[in-house]
Amino acid sequence: MSNVHRPNEISLFSRYYPIIGPVEPFQASTWAEKRVYGALGKDDETLESSWIIDDKTEGIGILDMEEEKDAKRYWWGTGDTDTKGHLIHSTLVTDATNPTGVDAQILIEYGNRLFASFGQSVRLWVEATASWTAEQVALASWPTDAIVHKDKLYIACGSDFERYDRATSTWTTGTALSGSAQAARYLLNWDSKLLKVDNDGQLSWSVDEGVTWTENAPSTLPSGYFNKLFTGKDALGDPLPWLGTKEGPLALNFDDAEWVPTRLTMPFHDYACMGGVAFKNDTYVSAGLQVHEVGEDINVMGLDRDSGIPNDYNGSIIGLYAGHNDLFAIVDATKASTADEANLFIAGAYGDVRIVGSAYVGYSVVFKWRWATRSWRPMYISESDATGASAGVICSADDEYRFWFAMDGSVFYIPLQTTIQNPLEVTDFPFSATMEHIEPNFDADNAVITKTGTRFGVYVTGTSATEYPMYYYRTDYATDWILLVNDDFPDGKVITDGEHEFTFASDAGLEFKAFQPRVVSVRGSTTTVCPDTRWMRLKYLKMLPVRRGHRVTIDCSRSYRNQTSKVMEDALWTALGTRTLGKFTFRNGNGSETHMVMLMPPFEGAAVGGRSRKGVYKALLVSP
């Protein structure tokens, strides 16, 4: 009962009605009115909306953003985002080479010199020649830790240790000092004592520079469960020895000679606590890519938070290193779970824990965590995949403040700032050769609504024929990037300073649900100059889906098709109160012109008083 044959007639909710005047179609989807007040800014147009990208100081880890909450975050990038309004290259990383071809296991400063143990071969860095000395000593076995105690260098070698005294230029074994081998896996300075832990978790201490040793706190955990000995902090903020185990950290109760659990508990993890360090007034402990900040509260602030990091950089943190304002983390890609371990179950205090992962081994990475903004960003990515990382140290050897690390089979260093932190204000600051920056997926906080991108603008400085950024985008979670070009930059290389604009699809606009920009920037031969992207802006139109609406004036002032005016009026009120859709047809009985609609307010009209039930009503019919 929906075919309509008569003029000025409609069928609504399976009932015929006469109408007065024409049916008035309209677009039922509308936005709330946008109003602009006061001074004009980059997003103050009444028609177009803008996504402004000019402050990324809160770091990586957001793949799908919430506009207001994640405005200062990004997905991934190797650029320096520490300064608001500047996207520049990171610090240049220098390859200090490897004289042996064996990975460095230990990096430590002693007497203003940098010592490195390449396997069992101990060498020194010579700043004047940017090279390593010949072998200073051959250790009895590969080292596992090193410490400077009372102006002497101690290197733990598993079954014993080596001590170097720069005053006499002599190397001495623990056996020679004590009369017997002194098993040492990890070393620590604490309370004027030299502490050592062996592979079984037995703690011993010495107050006479390693000559005599007294056993203190044994561990009840299995041999090999120990990953680090480091200084943590107790509830009052005082330094205390912590033993990092595969089941979490333990704190030393020296008076009672025992290791006691800390407030930080965690399930079994093969690489738990490999990163452990006291920084500011808290203790930071890693497990895989997780980092726990232990202070008055325990906060999760690792690389696994939010969206995490791309799978290419999966691995485990093997060290955390405290600078003046930043923490540095070394992630070893070879210490991620593998397919062979995917079905391995390990019994621990928390029950059987399954290790899962993939067979792919990606790239090792050095990350920096900025304490002021609680933000992570990469500082260096290994040149080859499936290569490990093994050691690191922040020191001022040779009066040069640097972060040294072993990766890719070599040793590298990153210069660190001690005064001015903004690299654009340091005239001799060396920048990396290239930079990549990837923004999150932007959907204007509405993932299901289509938007139309009209223009993409940038403002850039520091450009030339050899220093230039290139801008890319992709939409709706595609994998391939599209290079933005215009008449000024047909190859996409932005080689002049200033504001530049790119359009989409020959000015026709770009339809998208999610939009993701990317910047690739290149530095020329001058290391102290690099392009600086000051801001990016996507201009777009918010598009609503087409929803049909119809306005009709229904005549209930007379009987129609064997229906009294009262019956028709009651049927309209019933349709208004229903919560389901009904059929609406108004043209020539053509089924294609039938719409499923809901009778919406405002429903208004004019009714005749007295004994008769007659009226004329204006109805609003909307299709969802």
Sequence and secondary structure as in RCSB ss.txt:
>XXXX:A:sequence
MSNVHRPNEISLFSRYYPIIGPVEPFQASTWAEKRVYGALGKDDETLESSWIIDDKTEGIGILDMEEEKDAKRYW
WGTGDTDTKGHLIHSTLVTDATNPTGVDAQILIEYGNRLFASFGQSVRLWVEATASWTAEQVALASWPTDAIVHK
DKLYIACGSDFERYDRATSTWTTGTALSGSAQAARYLLNWDSKLLKVDNDGQLSWSVDEGVTWTENAPSTLPSGY
FNKLFTGKDALGDPLPWLGTKEGPLALNFDDAEWVPTRLTMPFHDYACMGGVAFKNDTYVSAGLQVHEVGEDINV
MGLDRDSGIPNDYNGSIIGLYAGHNDLFAIVDATKASTADEANLFIAGAYGDVRIVGSAYVGYSVVFKWRWATRS
WRPMYISESDATGASAGVICSADDEYRFWFAMDGSVFYIPLQTTIQNPLEVTDFPFSATMEHIEPNFDADNAVIT
KTGTRFGVYVTGTSATEYPMYYYRTDYATDWILLVNDDFPDGKVITDGEHEFTFASDAGLEFKAFQPRVVSVRGS
TTTVCPDTRWMRLKYLKMLPVRRGHRVTIDCSRSYRNQTSKVMEDALWTALGTRTLGKFTFRNGNGSETHMVMLM
PPFEGAAVGGRSRKGVYKALLVSP
>XXXX:A:secstr
     STTEEEETTEEEEBSS  EEEE          SS  TT  SS EEEEE   TT S  SB  TTTTTT  S
EESEE  STT BEE B  EE   SSSS EEEEEEETTEEEEEETTEEEEEETTTTEE S SEE SS   EEEEET
TEEEEE BS EEEEETTTTEEEEHHHHHSS   BSEEEEETTEEEEE TT  EEEESSTTSS EE     S TT 
EEEEEEEE TTS EEEEEEETTEEEEEETTTTEEEE S      TTTTSSEEEETTEEEEEETTEEEEESSSEEE
 STTSTT   GGG  EEEEEEE SSEEEEEEEGGGS  GGGTTEEEEETTEEEEE   S     EEEEEETTTTE
EEEEEE SSTT  EEEEEEE GGG  EEEEEETTEEEEEE  SS   GGG TT  B SEEEEE  BB TT TTS 
EEEEEEEEEEES  SSSEEEEEEEETT SS EE   SS TTS   S EEEEEESTTTT EEESSEEEEEEEE  S
 TT   EEEEEEEEEEE     EEEEEEEEESS BTTB HHHHHHHHHHHHH SS EEEE STT GGG EEEEEE
EEEEEEEE SS  EEEEEEEEE  
